[in-house]
Amino acid sequence: MEALILEMIEAFKGLSYFGIMLALTFEFVPAELVLPLAGFWVYEGDMNLYGAIIAGSIGGVLGPLTLYALGRYGGRPVVLKFGKYFLVKEEHIDKADVFFAKYGGAVAFLGRFIPGVRTAISIPCGMAKMNIWKFIIYTYVAMLPVTAIYVYLGYALGPQWERAGAIFAQYANYLLIPIALFLIWFVFTRLRKRKI
């Protein structure tokens, strides 16, 4: 399956930066493959580093937008019926619902960093009819640093770009600590506002 996806991504290379965006539009195509490979294309001199990062970040918003639309215009019954085609299970939707109920619109940002929630979080945002521009901005801001790291790793590793996922996973906890601190601060200030 991974070999088939890689062939598909390679076909998108002919479309340059648009190809990166297009590949990431499909939620079943893992960003962990697309972005380091884009970094390798930068290494080969076929693309510019900043262009690949921007294209990857935009593509990282287009994919979640499809799930947002599914939630907004289809509701839970349609999501449960067609979610499997986007690799979204009912348990993912349930977790994302709980997370959305607790933290509101900011989940479009925070949910991107939580395994088991990150893919499905767009659905409750859509079902709650969250402002689409807020959703896009939160998603882009969350995707930009992750995209930059993956693309840079692919560029730095060159022909060994496939190691990027393992390296990212090794240091992911260090990235999650500041996010966790932000989450604690966000919850604390929100509770404080409610008391006032």
N, CA, C and O of each residue as an XYZ file, in Angstrom:
784
protein
N       0.834     -1.206      0.000
C       0.000      0.000      0.000
C       0.875      1.266      0.000
O       0.615      2.219     -0.735
N       1.927      1.247      0.852
C       2.815      2.407      0.933
C       3.510      2.650     -0.403
O       3.692      3.796     -0.815
N       3.904      1.554     -1.087
C       4.572      1.675     -2.392
C       3.636      2.320     -3.411
O       4.065      3.134     -4.229
N       2.359      1.955     -3.357
C       1.360      2.523     -4.271
C       1.188      4.016     -4.013
O       1.125      4.814     -4.948
N       1.113      4.386     -2.727
C       0.969      5.797     -2.353
C       2.197      6.587     -2.801
O       2.071      7.707     -3.296
N       3.399      5.995     -2.625
C       4.633      6.661     -3.055
C       4.651      6.900     -4.562
O       5.097      7.948     -5.027
N       4.164      5.921     -5.316
C       4.079      6.088     -6.778
C       3.143      7.244     -7.128
O       3.417      8.038     -8.028
N       2.036      7.316     -6.398
C       1.059      8.381     -6.624
C       1.686      9.741     -6.321
O       1.511     10.697     -7.077
N       2.429      9.818     -5.190
C       3.070     11.080     -4.802
C       4.110     11.484     -5.845
O       4.207     12.652     -6.219
N       4.880     10.510     -6.307
C       5.900     10.778     -7.338
C       5.247     11.356     -8.597
O       5.818     12.222     -9.259
N       4.039     10.865     -8.921
C       3.319     11.381    -10.093
C       2.957     12.854     -9.903
O       2.911     13.619    -10.866
N       2.700     13.244     -8.648
C       2.355     14.640     -8.355
C       3.567     15.564     -8.494
O       3.410     16.779     -8.611
N       4.778     14.991     -8.483
C       5.998     15.800     -8.566
C       6.005     16.651     -9.827
O       6.503     17.777     -9.818
N       5.449     16.110    -10.922
C       5.384     16.844    -12.190
C       4.568     18.124    -12.083
O       4.724     19.037    -12.894
N       3.694     18.188    -11.073
C       2.856     19.379    -10.878
C       3.512     20.385     -9.924
O       2.919     21.407     -9.580
N       4.746     20.078     -9.505
C       5.541     20.951     -8.646
C       4.823     21.238     -7.318
O       4.331     20.317     -6.666
N       4.767     22.511     -6.924
C       4.195     22.877     -5.614
C       2.706     22.524     -5.542
O       2.202     22.112     -4.497
N       2.022     22.693     -6.662
C       0.598     22.331     -6.708
C       0.429     20.836     -6.441
O      -0.552     20.425     -5.821
N       1.370     20.027     -6.904
C       1.340     18.582     -6.666
C       1.425     18.240     -5.197
O       0.756     17.316     -4.734
N       2.248     18.981     -4.451
C       2.354     18.773     -2.990
C       1.007     19.067     -2.345
O       0.508     18.286     -1.534
N       0.418     20.215     -2.720
C      -0.888     20.595     -2.157
C      -1.945     19.548     -2.477
O      -2.730     19.158     -1.613
N      -1.954     19.099     -3.725
C      -2.946     18.127     -4.174
C      -2.804     16.797     -3.436
O      -3.803     16.203     -3.030
N      -1.576     16.331     -3.263
C      -1.337     15.061     -2.564
C      -1.855     15.122     -1.131
O      -2.402     14.142     -0.625
N      -1.685     16.266     -0.478
C      -2.110     16.408      0.921
C      -3.612     16.646      1.059
O      -4.153     16.588      2.163
N      -4.278     16.912     -0.050
C      -5.736     17.098     -0.022
C      -6.441     15.790      0.317
O      -7.513     15.788      0.923
N      -5.822     14.672     -0.085
C      -6.394     13.351      0.189
C      -5.958     12.896      1.576
O      -4.772     12.666      1.814
N      -6.907     12.766      2.485
C      -6.590     12.434      3.879
C      -5.943     11.057      4.035
O      -5.267     10.798      5.031
N      -6.150     10.163      3.041
C      -5.564      8.823      3.157
C      -4.077      8.813      2.766
O      -3.392      7.810      2.965
N      -3.583      9.920      2.213
C      -2.156     10.029      1.868
C      -1.440     10.644      3.063
O      -1.688     11.803      3.394
N      -0.549      9.887      3.724
C       0.083     10.400      4.943
C       1.048     11.555      4.677
O       1.928     11.470      3.820
N       0.858     12.635      5.434
C       1.766     13.790      5.333
C       3.188     13.376      5.695
O       4.152     13.978      5.222
N       3.318     12.340      6.539
C       4.630     11.848      6.974
C       5.437     11.291      5.802
O       6.657     11.156      5.901
N       4.767     10.967      4.692
C       5.451     10.518      3.475
C       5.648     11.682      2.501
O       6.729     11.862      1.942
N       4.592     12.464      2.310
C       4.621     13.539      1.312
C       5.670     14.597      1.660
O       6.478     14.975      0.811
N       5.657     15.070      2.898
C       6.492     16.220      3.261
C       7.995     15.925      3.250
O       8.757     16.723      2.703
N       8.456     14.799      3.838
C       9.894     14.506      3.720
C      10.324     14.281      2.268
O      11.437     14.637      1.881
N       9.433     13.687      1.472
C       9.736     13.478      0.056
C       9.871     14.826     -0.651
O      10.742     15.001     -1.503
N       9.007     15.774     -0.295
C       9.118     17.135     -0.845
C      10.460     17.750     -0.434
O      11.094     18.453     -1.220
N      10.884     17.479      0.806
C      12.195     17.943      1.267
C      13.330     17.341      0.440
O      14.325     18.006      0.153
N      13.163     16.077      0.064
C      14.159     15.418     -0.781
C      14.203     16.075     -2.161
O      15.276     16.227     -2.744
N      13.031     16.464     -2.683
C      12.994     17.161     -3.980
C      13.727     18.502     -3.879
O      14.365     18.942     -4.836
N      13.628     19.152     -2.702
C      14.382     20.388     -2.464
C      15.882     20.066     -2.498
O      16.670     20.783     -3.115
N      16.254     18.987     -1.829
C      17.651     18.527     -1.802
C      18.178     18.296     -3.224
O      19.326     18.618     -3.530
N      17.330     17.741     -4.078
C      17.725     17.464     -5.464
C      17.760     18.725     -6.331
O      18.243     18.691     -7.463
N      17.251     19.831     -5.798
C      17.256     21.091     -6.530
C      16.038     21.316     -7.399
O      16.021     22.237     -8.215
N      15.003     20.474     -7.235
C      13.783     20.599     -8.047
C      12.806     21.630     -7.487
O      11.924     22.110     -8.199
N      12.967     21.964     -6.210
C      12.055     22.907     -5.568
C      12.822     23.793     -4.597
O      13.975     23.530     -4.257
N      12.149     24.841     -4.167
C      12.685     25.765     -3.173
C      12.166     25.342     -1.801
O      11.008     24.944     -1.681
N      13.002     25.422     -0.763
C      12.612     24.985      0.588
C      11.369     25.715      1.083
O      10.427     25.088      1.570
N      11.368     27.040      0.960
C      10.236     27.818      1.479
C       8.966     27.570      0.661
O       7.864     27.532      1.209
N       9.126     27.403     -0.633
C       7.976     27.093     -1.486
C       7.344     25.763     -1.113
O       6.120     25.636     -1.079
N       8.190     24.764     -0.832
C       7.692     23.437     -0.444
C       6.970     23.500      0.897
O       5.950     22.838      1.088
N       7.502     24.301      1.832
C       6.862     24.438      3.159
C       5.503     25.122      3.024
O       4.522     24.681      3.622
N       5.448     26.195      2.241
C       4.168     26.913      2.060
C       3.149     26.011      1.366
O       1.992     25.945      1.781
N       3.579     25.315      0.306
C       2.665     24.412     -0.414
C       2.181     23.293      0.508
O       1.005     22.930      0.486
N       3.094     22.748      1.318
C       2.723     21.687      2.264
C       1.740     22.171      3.313
O       0.820     21.445      3.691
N       1.931     23.401      3.784
C       1.021     23.967      4.800
C      -0.364     24.214      4.229
O      -1.371     23.961      4.889
N      -0.410     24.711      2.991
C      -1.717     24.941      2.338
C      -2.413     23.598      2.104
O      -3.611     23.463      2.351
N      -1.653     22.608      1.626
C      -2.216     21.267      1.435
C      -2.697     20.671      2.742
O      -3.687     19.940      2.781
N      -1.978     20.997      3.825
C      -2.357     20.519      5.155
C      -3.649     21.137      5.668
O      -4.221     20.660      6.648
N      -4.109     22.192      5.013
C      -5.406     22.808      5.347
C      -6.499     22.247      4.431
O      -7.634     22.046      4.863
N      -6.152     21.997      3.170
C      -7.158     21.516      2.210
C      -7.730     20.156      2.599
O      -8.927     19.913      2.450
N      -6.858     19.262      3.104
C      -7.327     17.940      3.552
C      -8.351     18.045      4.672
O      -9.448     17.499      4.554
N      -8.009     18.749      5.778
C      -8.985     18.926      6.853
C     -10.263     19.646      6.420
O     -11.330     19.416      6.989
N     -10.154     20.518      5.413
C     -11.357     21.214      4.927
C     -12.377     20.251      4.338
O     -13.580     20.494      4.429
N     -11.907     19.153      3.732
C     -12.848     18.168      3.194
C     -13.636     17.514      4.330
O     -14.836     17.270      4.203
N     -12.945     17.232      5.449
C     -13.628     16.633      6.605
C     -14.538     17.655      7.288
O     -15.618     17.310      7.767
N     -14.094     18.916      7.329
C     -14.919     20.004      7.871
C     -16.235     20.078      7.090
O     -17.313     20.158      7.678
N     -16.128     20.049      5.744
C     -17.323     20.114      4.882
C     -18.220     18.905      5.102
O     -19.445     19.027      5.112
N     -17.606     17.731      5.281
C     -18.370     16.506      5.538
C     -19.175     16.651      6.833
O     -20.344     16.269      6.888
N     -18.547     17.201      7.869
C     -19.240     17.414      9.144
C     -20.304     18.493      9.051
O     -21.394     18.345      9.602
N     -19.990     19.584      8.353
C     -20.909     20.724      8.287
C     -22.148     20.430      7.451
O     -23.264     20.774      7.839
N     -21.945     19.791      6.298
C     -23.064     19.604      5.379
C     -23.685     18.213      5.442
O     -24.788     17.999      4.939
N     -22.984     17.277      6.055
C     -23.509     15.921      6.131
C     -23.997     15.529      7.513
O     -24.907     14.710      7.648
N     -23.389     16.115      8.547
C     -23.757     15.740      9.909
C     -23.211     14.371     10.287
O     -22.557     13.706      9.483
N     -23.483     13.964     11.507
C     -22.929     12.709     12.040
C     -23.308     11.464     11.227
O     -22.436     10.628     10.991
N     -24.569     11.295     10.783
C     -24.917     10.078     10.016
C     -24.066      9.910      8.752
O     -23.608      8.809      8.446
N     -23.861     11.011      8.023
C     -23.058     10.949      6.792
C     -21.594     10.676      7.128
O     -20.917      9.924      6.427
N     -21.110     11.296      8.210
C     -19.720     11.089      8.636
C     -19.490      9.626      9.000
O     -18.476      9.038      8.624
N     -20.440      9.041      9.736
C     -20.295      7.637     10.126
C     -20.331      6.712      8.913
O     -19.681      5.667      8.893
N     -21.108      7.117      7.897
C     -21.224      6.286      6.693
C     -19.986      6.395      5.798
O     -19.505      5.389      5.276
N     -19.474      7.618      5.622
C     -18.388      7.836      4.657
C     -17.025      8.112      5.295
O     -16.014      8.182      4.596
N     -16.996      8.268      6.618
C     -15.739      8.569      7.316
C     -14.651      7.542      7.088
O     -13.466      7.874      7.072
N     -15.058      6.277      6.908
C     -14.064      5.197      6.710
C     -13.210      5.429      5.471
O     -12.069      4.972      5.407
N     -13.760      6.143      4.478
C     -12.992      6.424      3.260
C     -11.905      7.473      3.511
O     -10.987      7.642      2.708
N     -12.030      8.172      4.641
C     -11.023      9.159      5.035
C     -10.194      8.644      6.212
O      -9.477      9.406      6.861
N     -10.303      7.328      6.476
C      -9.612      6.663      7.595
C     -10.033      7.226      8.951
O      -9.230      7.288      9.882
N     -11.304      7.637      9.054
C     -11.851      8.157     10.305
C     -12.837      7.135     10.849
O     -13.813      6.784     10.186
N     -12.572      6.659     12.068
C     -13.447      5.682     12.715
C     -14.378      6.393     13.691
O     -14.147      7.544     14.061
N     -15.438      5.687     14.104
C     -16.408      6.276     15.036
C     -15.745      6.675     16.341
O     -16.086      7.708     16.919
N     -14.786      5.857     16.821
C     -14.104      6.183     18.090
C     -13.310      7.488     17.967
O     -13.206      8.243     18.934
N     -12.748      7.758     16.774
C     -12.034      9.017     16.553
C     -13.002     10.200     16.640
O     -12.688     11.242     17.215
N     -14.188     10.008     16.054
C     -15.191     11.076     16.068
C     -15.642     11.342     17.496
O     -15.794     12.496     17.895
N     -15.860     10.269     18.277
C     -16.286     10.417     19.674
C     -15.255     11.196     20.493
O     -15.603     12.096     21.258
N     -13.972     10.830     20.317
C     -12.893     11.536     21.035
C     -12.849     13.006     20.629
O     -12.712     13.893     21.472
N     -12.969     13.248     19.324
C     -12.925     14.615     18.813
C     -14.115     15.427     19.326
O     -13.968     16.609     19.635
N     -15.302     14.796     19.420
C     -16.497     15.471     19.952
C     -16.278     15.932     21.385
O     -16.589     17.069     21.739
N     -15.737     15.032     22.205
C     -15.478     15.345     23.625
C     -14.485     16.489     23.720
O     -14.673     17.422     24.502
N     -13.431     16.417     22.926
C     -12.388     17.443     22.938
C     -12.959     18.788     22.501
O     -12.633     19.822     23.084
N     -13.822     18.775     21.462
C     -14.433     20.009     20.973
C     -15.353     20.613     22.035
O     -15.361     21.826     22.244
N     -16.128     19.753     22.704
C     -17.052     20.226     23.744
C     -16.288     20.923     24.874
O     -16.772     21.899     25.448
N     -15.093     20.417     25.187
C     -14.295     20.996     26.281
C     -13.641     22.310     25.899
O     -13.642     23.257     26.686
N     -13.080     22.377     24.691
C     -12.201     23.504     24.363
C     -12.688     24.416     23.243
O     -12.016     25.394     22.915
N     -13.828     24.119     22.654
C     -14.385     25.011     21.640
C     -13.527     25.129     20.389
O     -12.826     24.195     20.002
N     -13.599     26.307     19.764
C     -12.948     26.535     18.477
C     -11.446     26.336     18.453
O     -10.885     26.028     17.401
N     -10.783     26.504     19.584
C      -9.325     26.360     19.619
C      -8.875     24.936     19.308
O      -7.691     24.701     19.063
N      -9.814     23.977     19.315
C      -9.435     22.594     19.010
C      -8.941     22.451     17.575
O      -8.191     21.525     17.266
N      -9.362     23.367     16.693
C      -8.875     23.317     15.315
C      -7.355     23.463     15.293
O      -6.687     22.977     14.381
N      -6.814     24.148     16.320
C      -5.361     24.271     16.468
C      -4.804     23.155     17.341
O      -3.915     22.413     16.923
N      -5.331     23.043     18.551
C      -4.769     22.109     19.537
C      -4.929     20.647     19.138
O      -4.046     19.830     19.399
N      -6.055     20.315     18.505
C      -6.329     18.925     18.144
C      -5.341     18.346     17.143
O      -5.197     17.127     17.051
N      -4.658     19.207     16.391
C      -3.689     18.733     15.391
C      -2.485     18.045     16.021
O      -1.740     17.342     15.337
N      -2.292     18.245     17.320
C      -1.113     17.692     17.984
C      -1.429     16.461     18.829
O      -0.551     15.932     19.511
N      -2.682     16.004     18.784
C      -3.086     14.899     19.659
C      -3.413     13.660     18.834
O      -4.356     13.668     18.043
N      -2.626     12.582     19.018
C      -2.904     11.339     18.274
C      -4.320     10.827     18.562
O      -4.801     10.912     19.692
N      -4.973     10.302     17.538
C      -6.321      9.781     17.707
C      -7.383     10.860     17.591
O      -8.574     10.555     17.518
N      -6.961     12.124     17.573
C      -7.896     13.249     17.461
C      -7.573     14.063     16.215
O      -8.470     14.612     15.576
N      -6.275     14.138     15.868
C      -5.810     15.106     14.859
C      -6.538     15.016     13.521
O      -6.817     16.051     12.917
N      -6.854     13.817     13.040
C      -7.523     13.703     11.741
C      -9.003     14.042     11.872
O      -9.561     14.772     11.052
N      -9.631     13.501     12.915
C     -11.086     13.625     13.055
C     -11.546     14.972     13.596
O     -12.737     15.274     13.529
N     -10.644     15.791     14.131
C     -11.060     17.024     14.810
C     -11.794     17.990     13.875
O     -12.594     18.806     14.333
N     -11.531     17.902     12.584
C     -12.195     18.789     11.620
C     -13.696     18.530     11.561
O     -14.475     19.439     11.274
N     -14.101     17.293     11.832
C     -15.515     16.916     11.700
C     -16.402     17.640     12.717
O     -17.384     18.263     12.315
N     -16.090     17.583     14.041
C     -16.936     18.340     14.967
C     -16.870     19.848     14.750
O     -17.827     20.558     15.057
N     -15.742     20.346     14.220
C     -15.666     21.774     13.871
C     -16.716     22.094     12.813
O     -17.392     23.120     12.889
N     -16.849     21.209     11.826
C     -17.851     21.389     10.778
C     -19.261     21.225     11.300
O     -20.151     22.005     10.960
N     -19.472     20.190     12.146
C     -20.820     19.939     12.686
C     -21.279     21.097     13.573
O     -22.471     21.397     13.641
N     -20.325     21.750     14.255
C     -20.668     22.892     15.116
C     -20.778     24.183     14.302
O     -21.045     25.254     14.848
N     -20.564     24.064     12.974
C     -20.611     25.218     12.069
C     -19.666     26.335     12.523
O     -20.005     27.518     12.491
N     -18.479     25.918     12.944
C     -17.443     26.872     13.326
C     -17.153     27.784     12.129
O     -17.200     27.335     10.984
N     -16.857     29.045     12.386
C     -16.521     29.995     11.329
C     -15.392     29.416     10.478
O     -14.332     29.059     10.992
N     -15.634     29.328      9.182
C     -14.680     28.651      8.292
C     -13.322     29.346      8.245
O     -12.290     28.687      8.124
N     -13.320     30.692      8.342
C     -12.046     31.418      8.287
C     -11.226     31.176      9.546
O     -10.002     31.055      9.484
N     -11.902     31.106     10.686
C     -11.206     30.760     11.938
C     -10.611     29.366     11.823
O      -9.461     29.134     12.198
N     -11.405     28.445     11.303
C     -10.953     27.065     11.132
C      -9.706     27.013     10.253
O      -8.736     26.330     10.582
N      -9.736     27.735      9.139
C      -8.603     27.746      8.209
C      -7.357     28.326      8.879
O      -6.267     27.766      8.761
N      -7.521     29.442      9.578
C      -6.374     30.099     10.227
C      -5.781     29.208     11.313
O      -4.568     29.005     11.355
N      -6.635     28.670     12.200
C      -6.143     27.783     13.269
C      -5.414     26.565     12.683
O      -4.353     26.168     13.165
N      -6.007     25.985     11.635
C      -5.410     24.794     11.030
C      -4.072     25.123     10.385
O      -3.105     24.375     10.529
N      -4.021     26.250      9.670
C      -2.768     26.639      9.001
C      -1.655     26.894     10.016
O      -0.521     26.451      9.832
N      -1.989     27.611     11.083
C      -0.987     27.927     12.114
C      -0.472     26.647     12.776
O       0.704     26.560     13.130
N      -1.345     25.662     12.941
C      -0.926     24.383     13.531
C      -0.090     23.576     12.547
O       0.860     22.903     12.948
N      -0.432     23.635     11.266
C       0.254     22.815     10.262
C       1.620     23.373      9.874
O       2.516     22.611      9.507
N       1.789     24.681      9.949
C       3.027     25.309      9.480
C       4.291     24.772     10.156
O       5.220     24.377      9.451
N       4.368     24.740     11.512
C       5.609     24.242     12.122
C       5.866     22.758     11.854
O       7.009     22.359     11.630
N       4.815     21.940     11.875
C       4.967     20.504     11.626
C       5.438     20.284     10.185
O       6.329     19.472      9.932
N       4.835     21.010      9.252
C       5.222     20.919      7.842
C       6.682     21.323      7.661
O       7.447     20.636      6.984
N       7.061     22.441      8.273
C       8.432     22.941      8.152
C       9.441     21.915      8.664
O      10.490     21.718      8.051
N       9.130     21.267      9.776
C      10.048     20.273     10.344
C      10.186     19.076      9.413
O      11.301     18.636      9.133
N       9.061     18.546      8.931
C       9.105     17.381      8.046
C       9.852     17.685      6.734
O      10.684     16.893      6.291
N       9.548     18.828      6.127
C      10.210     19.185      4.861
C      11.709     19.387      5.098
O      12.535     18.924      4.311
N      12.050     20.078      6.182
C      13.471     20.306      6.465
C      14.205     18.991      6.720
O      15.328     18.799      6.253
N      13.564     18.086      7.465
C      14.188     16.785      7.715
C      14.445     16.028      6.410
O      15.509     15.434      6.233
N      13.471     16.049      5.500
C      13.642     15.406      4.200
C      14.784     16.021      3.416
O      15.546     15.319      2.751
N      14.896     17.338      3.499
C      15.986     18.068      2.835
C      17.341     17.721      3.469
O      18.310     17.443      2.763
N      17.397     17.739      4.792
C      18.659     17.481      5.503
C      19.130     16.029      5.332
O      20.328     15.762      5.239
N      18.170     15.099      5.292
C      18.521     13.680      5.170
C      18.837     13.271      3.729
O      19.487     12.251      3.499
N      18.380     14.060      2.768
C      18.659     13.760      1.366
C      18.125     12.401      0.956
O      16.939     12.128      1.146
N      18.977     11.532      0.393
C      18.511     10.221     -0.078
C      17.935      9.337      1.032
O      17.254      8.351      0.748
N      18.203      9.681      2.280
C      17.659      8.901      3.408
C      16.407      9.560      3.989
O      16.110      9.405      5.173
N      15.672     10.298      3.145
C      14.499     11.057      3.590
C      13.464     10.192      4.299
O      12.692     10.706      5.108
N      13.430      8.889      4.015
C      12.425      8.006      4.630
C      12.605      7.883      6.142
O      11.690      7.445      6.840
N      13.782      8.267      6.656
C      14.032      8.219      8.106
C      13.382      9.381      8.845
O      13.360      9.388     10.076
N      12.854     10.361      8.122
C      12.304     11.579      8.729
C      11.193     11.279      9.736
O      11.149     11.877     10.812
N      10.293     10.351      9.388
C       9.180     10.018     10.283
C       9.660      9.487     11.621
O       9.142      9.878     12.667
N      10.648      8.597     11.597
C      11.179      8.013     12.832
C      11.885      9.072     13.669
O      11.754      9.092     14.893
N      12.637      9.958     13.004
C      13.339     11.028     13.726
C      12.341     11.992     14.349
O      12.496     12.401     15.499
N      11.304     12.357     13.576
C      10.278     13.261     14.101
C       9.598     12.642     15.319
O       9.397     13.314     16.331
N       9.242     11.352     15.222
C       8.572     10.657     16.327
C       9.456     10.634     17.574
O       8.960     10.729     18.696
N      10.770     10.507     17.369
C      11.722     10.451     18.487
C      11.726     11.755     19.283
O      11.862     11.744     20.507
N      11.576     12.879     18.575
C      11.643     14.184     19.239
C      10.280     14.847     19.394
O      10.193     15.987     19.851
N       9.216     14.144     19.016
C       7.869     14.732     19.063
C       7.489     15.185     20.461
O       6.813     16.200     20.625
N       7.927     14.427     21.487
C       7.579     14.799     22.867
C       8.118     16.173     23.236
O       7.470     16.926     23.964
N       9.310     16.501     22.732
C       9.883     17.820     23.016
C       9.067     18.923     22.369
O       8.993     20.041     22.877
N       8.453     18.591     21.234
C       7.587     19.553     20.568
C       6.250     19.674     21.283
O       5.641     20.743     21.313
N       5.800     18.555     21.861
C       4.483     18.547     22.509
C       4.480     19.247     23.865
O       3.426     19.688     24.323
N       5.641     19.357     24.520
C       5.714     20.013     25.831
C       5.243     21.463     25.759
O       4.393     21.858     26.557
N       5.777     22.293     24.808
C       5.266     23.667     24.735
C       3.776     23.723     24.406
O       3.063     24.605     24.886
N       3.307     22.781     23.587
C       1.888     22.748     23.233
C       1.047     22.412     24.462
O      -0.008     23.006     24.685
N       1.525     21.454     25.255
C       0.822     21.087     26.493
C       0.760     22.283     27.447
O      -0.264     22.525     28.087
N       1.871     23.028     27.535
C       1.891     24.227     28.398
C       0.889     25.258     27.911
O       0.205     25.899     28.709
N       0.807     25.415     26.591
C      -0.166     26.339     26.018
C      -1.585     25.893     26.347
O      -2.439     26.707     26.696
N      -1.822     24.592     26.232
C      -3.142     24.032     26.527
C      -3.535     24.288     27.979
O      -4.671     24.669     28.264
N      -2.593     24.077     28.894
C      -2.849     24.326     30.323
C      -3.173     25.801     30.538
O      -4.125     26.139     31.241
N      -2.372     26.677     29.927
C      -2.617     28.120     30.047
C      -3.992     28.483     29.494
O      -4.724     29.266     30.101
N      -4.342     27.913     28.341
C      -5.615     28.209     27.692
C      -6.791     27.803     28.582
O      -7.732     28.574     28.768
N      -6.731     26.583     29.131
C      -7.805     26.077     29.996
C      -7.907     26.930     31.252
O      -9.006     27.284     31.680
N      -6.763     27.260     31.842
C      -6.745     28.052     33.067
C      -7.384     29.414     32.844
O      -8.223     29.838     33.639
N      -6.998     30.112     31.767
C      -7.559     31.444     31.506
C      -9.047     31.363     31.179
O      -9.815     32.259     31.532
N      -9.449     30.291     30.507
C     -10.866     30.127     30.177
C     -11.707     29.915     31.442
O     -12.772     30.513     31.596
N     -11.218     29.062     32.338
C     -11.924     28.824     33.605
C     -11.983     30.088     34.451
O     -12.978     30.362     35.121
N     -10.903     30.844     34.407
C     -10.844     32.096     35.177
C     -11.879     33.091     34.664
O     -12.541     33.771     35.448
N     -12.012     33.169     33.356
C     -12.996     34.075     32.755
C     -14.412     33.673     33.145
O     -15.261     34.531     33.387
N     -14.667     32.355     33.205
C     -16.003     31.884     33.581
C     -16.333     32.268     35.014
O     -17.468     32.638     35.315
N     -15.332     32.180     35.911
C     -15.553     32.541     37.317
C     -15.858     34.023     37.462
O     -16.705     34.420     38.263
N     -15.153     34.846     36.670
C     -15.358     36.300     36.722
C     -16.744     36.642     36.176
O     -17.118     37.814     36.131
